[in-house]
């Protein structure tokens, strides 16, 4: 699968978190329900200091091992500072460094993300398993999803 190597600066993210795993397909059940919770409870309106309010992010961090082991998934936004993290939310720094940028394509976000992650898992990229993230453009539901994978 083709990807573009990019360097990303450190980013501050505030959002809500979920601990899950890809073992036995658990995350494919947990994550859609978590996205619905985020959207239905208007969480995006509760996050202050957004850098870009049209780019929602899904962040993967706190990996216990490789992609088959538990990890933390955060839905949120890049913020300018952590001065105000609302109760019940978390903050995380996305590490500065090299990322492989994959472009998720498909008829909807579920297909875009699912198909792209399957290809990432089958690739030979040497992942560092620190922080990976997805960027969704809220202004264009047909836009491709950008998936950034940290690698050595």
BALOBA-1460 file (C-alpha; in Angstrom, 3 decimals):
// residues 152
<rec num="1" residu="x" x="0.000" y="0.000" z="0.000"/>
<rec num="2" residu="x" x="1.313" y="3.410" z="-0.901"/>
<rec num="3" residu="x" x="1.905" y="6.058" z="1.695"/>
<rec num="4" residu="x" x="3.589" y="9.414" z="1.896"/>
<rec num="5" residu="x" x="6.263" y="10.035" z="4.521"/>
<rec num="6" residu="x" x="5.615" y="13.274" z="6.430"/>
<rec num="7" residu="x" x="7.021" y="14.982" z="9.505"/>
<rec num="8" residu="x" x="4.401" y="16.172" z="11.961"/>
<rec num="9" residu="x" x="4.971" y="18.614" z="14.819"/>
<rec num="10" residu="x" x="3.742" y="17.790" z="18.301"/>
<rec num="11" residu="x" x="-0.006" y="18.278" z="18.662"/>
<rec num="12" residu="x" x="-2.159" y="18.635" z="21.760"/>
<rec num="13" residu="x" x="-5.463" y="16.732" z="21.684"/>
<rec num="14" residu="x" x="-8.443" y="16.942" z="24.058"/>
<rec num="15" residu="x" x="-11.337" y="14.506" z="23.871"/>
<rec num="16" residu="x" x="-12.860" y="11.400" z="25.383"/>
<rec num="17" residu="x" x="-11.098" y="8.054" z="25.653"/>
<rec num="18" residu="x" x="-11.886" y="4.380" z="25.348"/>
<rec num="19" residu="x" x="-9.673" y="1.417" z="26.169"/>
<rec num="20" residu="x" x="-10.160" y="-1.356" z="23.631"/>
<rec num="21" residu="x" x="-8.335" y="-4.001" z="21.617"/>
<rec num="22" residu="x" x="-8.350" y="-5.511" z="18.147"/>
<rec num="23" residu="x" x="-8.383" y="-8.996" z="19.692"/>
<rec num="24" residu="x" x="-11.476" y="-10.914" z="18.545"/>
<rec num="25" residu="x" x="-12.679" y="-7.846" z="16.602"/>
<rec num="26" residu="x" x="-13.556" y="-5.988" z="19.816"/>
<rec num="27" residu="x" x="-12.531" y="-2.525" z="18.572"/>
<rec num="28" residu="x" x="-14.711" y="-2.889" z="15.461"/>
<rec num="29" residu="x" x="-17.674" y="-3.115" z="17.855"/>
<rec num="30" residu="x" x="-16.457" y="-0.597" z="20.470"/>
<rec num="31" residu="x" x="-15.345" y="2.215" z="18.185"/>
<rec num="32" residu="x" x="-18.553" y="2.790" z="16.164"/>
<rec num="33" residu="x" x="-20.565" y="2.932" z="19.401"/>
<rec num="34" residu="x" x="-17.988" y="5.329" z="20.855"/>
<rec num="35" residu="x" x="-18.229" y="7.608" z="17.798"/>
<rec num="36" residu="x" x="-22.044" y="7.624" z="18.149"/>
<rec num="37" residu="x" x="-21.699" y="8.572" z="21.811"/>
<rec num="38" residu="x" x="-19.327" y="11.427" z="20.917"/>
<rec num="39" residu="x" x="-21.646" y="12.778" z="18.232"/>
<rec num="40" residu="x" x="-24.971" y="12.220" z="20.019"/>
<rec num="41" residu="x" x="-23.728" y="13.900" z="23.196"/>
<rec num="42" residu="x" x="-22.342" y="16.889" z="21.296"/>
<rec num="43" residu="x" x="-18.906" y="16.396" z="22.867"/>
<rec num="44" residu="x" x="-17.246" y="18.539" z="20.189"/>
<rec num="45" residu="x" x="-19.030" y="21.638" z="21.523"/>
<rec num="46" residu="x" x="-17.560" y="21.043" z="25.003"/>
<rec num="47" residu="x" x="-13.897" y="21.128" z="23.916"/>
<rec num="48" residu="x" x="-12.323" y="24.598" z="24.302"/>
<rec num="49" residu="x" x="-9.321" y="26.101" z="22.477"/>
<rec num="50" residu="x" x="-9.748" y="24.135" z="19.225"/>
<rec num="51" residu="x" x="-7.070" y="24.830" z="16.618"/>
<rec num="52" residu="x" x="-9.254" y="23.680" z="13.720"/>
<rec num="53" residu="x" x="-12.893" y="23.009" z="14.638"/>
<rec num="54" residu="x" x="-13.580" y="21.273" z="11.308"/>
<rec num="55" residu="x" x="-10.987" y="18.503" z="11.791"/>
<rec num="56" residu="x" x="-12.070" y="15.835" z="14.244"/>
<rec num="57" residu="x" x="-9.422" y="13.301" z="15.213"/>
<rec num="58" residu="x" x="-9.254" y="9.687" z="16.266"/>
<rec num="59" residu="x" x="-6.033" y="9.035" z="18.209"/>
<rec num="60" residu="x" x="-4.487" y="5.654" z="19.042"/>
<rec num="61" residu="x" x="-2.090" y="5.603" z="21.986"/>
<rec num="62" residu="x" x="-0.985" y="3.662" z="25.080"/>
<rec num="63" residu="x" x="-0.367" y="0.524" z="23.039"/>
<rec num="64" residu="x" x="0.303" y="-2.535" z="25.205"/>
<rec num="65" residu="x" x="2.063" y="-4.238" z="22.302"/>
<rec num="66" residu="x" x="1.420" y="-4.356" z="18.589"/>
<rec num="67" residu="x" x="-1.909" y="-3.678" z="16.861"/>
<rec num="68" residu="x" x="-3.394" y="-6.940" z="18.180"/>
<rec num="69" residu="x" x="-3.055" y="-5.863" z="21.836"/>
<rec num="70" residu="x" x="-4.999" y="-3.330" z="23.957"/>
<rec num="71" residu="x" x="-4.690" y="0.399" z="23.284"/>
<rec num="72" residu="x" x="-6.450" y="3.662" z="24.113"/>
<rec num="73" residu="x" x="-8.599" y="5.341" z="21.469"/>
<rec num="74" residu="x" x="-9.392" y="9.052" z="21.825"/>
<rec num="75" residu="x" x="-11.894" y="11.082" z="19.824"/>
<rec num="76" residu="x" x="-11.244" y="14.784" z="20.017"/>
<rec num="77" residu="x" x="-9.706" y="17.884" z="18.544"/>
<rec num="78" residu="x" x="-6.310" y="19.501" z="18.367"/>
<rec num="79" residu="x" x="-6.185" y="22.345" z="20.884"/>
<rec num="80" residu="x" x="-3.837" y="25.268" z="21.394"/>
<rec num="81" residu="x" x="-3.274" y="24.463" z="25.068"/>
<rec num="82" residu="x" x="-4.312" y="22.193" z="27.912"/>
<rec num="83" residu="x" x="-5.331" y="25.111" z="30.173"/>
<rec num="84" residu="x" x="-8.920" y="23.868" z="30.340"/>
<rec num="85" residu="x" x="-9.599" y="20.147" z="29.978"/>
<rec num="86" residu="x" x="-13.287" y="19.578" z="30.739"/>
<rec num="87" residu="x" x="-14.252" y="17.081" z="33.419"/>
<rec num="88" residu="x" x="-14.520" y="13.557" z="32.022"/>
<rec num="89" residu="x" x="-12.153" y="14.308" z="29.144"/>
<rec num="90" residu="x" x="-8.491" y="13.493" z="28.607"/>
<rec num="91" residu="x" x="-5.533" y="15.246" z="27.051"/>
<rec num="92" residu="x" x="-2.748" y="13.643" z="25.042"/>
<rec num="93" residu="x" x="0.274" y="14.843" z="23.114"/>
<rec num="94" residu="x" x="0.733" y="13.414" z="19.656"/>
<rec num="95" residu="x" x="4.473" y="13.010" z="19.336"/>
<rec num="96" residu="x" x="6.424" y="15.035" z="16.819"/>
<rec num="97" residu="x" x="8.160" y="12.863" z="14.277"/>
<rec num="98" residu="x" x="7.948" y="10.762" z="11.153"/>
<rec num="99" residu="x" x="4.574" y="9.487" z="10.086"/>
<rec num="100" residu="x" x="3.371" y="7.430" z="7.167"/>
<rec num="101" residu="x" x="0.310" y="9.171" z="5.740"/>
<rec num="102" residu="x" x="-2.246" y="6.762" z="4.310"/>
<rec num="103" residu="x" x="-5.340" y="8.014" z="2.509"/>
<rec num="104" residu="x" x="-8.551" y="6.162" z="3.289"/>
<rec num="105" residu="x" x="-10.957" y="5.992" z="0.378"/>
<rec num="106" residu="x" x="-14.406" y="4.453" z="0.123"/>
<rec num="107" residu="x" x="-18.131" y="5.108" z="0.119"/>
<rec num="108" residu="x" x="-18.255" y="6.192" z="3.790"/>
<rec num="109" residu="x" x="-15.897" y="6.742" z="6.712"/>
<rec num="110" residu="x" x="-16.357" y="3.215" z="8.045"/>
<rec num="111" residu="x" x="-15.278" y="1.688" z="4.747"/>
<rec num="112" residu="x" x="-12.457" y="4.229" z="4.313"/>
<rec num="113" residu="x" x="-10.997" y="3.494" z="7.734"/>
<rec num="114" residu="x" x="-11.608" y="-0.257" z="7.874"/>
<rec num="115" residu="x" x="-10.090" y="-0.953" z="4.460"/>
<rec num="116" residu="x" x="-7.077" y="1.269" z="5.121"/>
<rec num="117" residu="x" x="-6.310" y="-0.221" z="8.549"/>
<rec num="118" residu="x" x="-6.496" y="-3.746" z="7.082"/>
<rec num="119" residu="x" x="-3.869" y="-2.739" z="4.525"/>
<rec num="120" residu="x" x="-1.712" y="-1.031" z="7.181"/>
<rec num="121" residu="x" x="-1.756" y="-4.189" z="9.340"/>
<rec num="122" residu="x" x="-0.678" y="-6.276" z="6.355"/>
<rec num="123" residu="x" x="2.100" y="-3.858" z="5.348"/>
<rec num="124" residu="x" x="5.745" y="-4.194" z="6.311"/>
<rec num="125" residu="x" x="5.997" y="-0.700" z="7.792"/>
<rec num="126" residu="x" x="8.051" y="-0.655" z="11.031"/>
<rec num="127" residu="x" x="5.559" y="1.015" z="13.360"/>
<rec num="128" residu="x" x="6.696" y="2.542" z="16.649"/>
<rec num="129" residu="x" x="3.305" y="2.070" z="18.425"/>
<rec num="130" residu="x" x="3.378" y="5.372" z="20.324"/>
<rec num="131" residu="x" x="0.771" y="7.596" z="18.671"/>
<rec num="132" residu="x" x="-1.181" y="7.112" z="15.456"/>
<rec num="133" residu="x" x="-4.127" y="9.220" z="14.376"/>
<rec num="134" residu="x" x="-6.918" y="9.766" z="11.882"/>
<rec num="135" residu="x" x="-8.169" y="13.139" z="10.650"/>
<rec num="136" residu="x" x="-11.752" y="13.617" z="9.454"/>
<rec num="137" residu="x" x="-12.977" y="16.755" z="7.694"/>
<rec num="138" residu="x" x="-16.351" y="17.658" z="9.231"/>
<rec num="139" residu="x" x="-17.178" y="20.022" z="6.361"/>
<rec num="140" residu="x" x="-17.044" y="17.333" z="3.656"/>
<rec num="141" residu="x" x="-18.442" y="13.860" z="4.355"/>
<rec num="142" residu="x" x="-17.072" y="12.668" z="1.000"/>
<rec num="143" residu="x" x="-13.511" y="13.739" z="1.842"/>
<rec num="144" residu="x" x="-10.830" y="11.087" z="2.177"/>
<rec num="145" residu="x" x="-9.735" y="10.165" z="5.706"/>
<rec num="146" residu="x" x="-6.082" y="10.802" z="6.504"/>
<rec num="147" residu="x" x="-4.454" y="8.124" z="8.669"/>
<rec num="148" residu="x" x="-1.038" y="8.891" z="10.171"/>
<rec num="149" residu="x" x="1.073" y="5.985" z="11.407"/>
<rec num="150" residu="x" x="4.156" y="6.690" z="13.513"/>
<rec num="151" residu="x" x="7.152" y="4.685" z="12.328"/>
<rec num="152" residu="x" x="10.850" y="4.258" z="12.966"/>
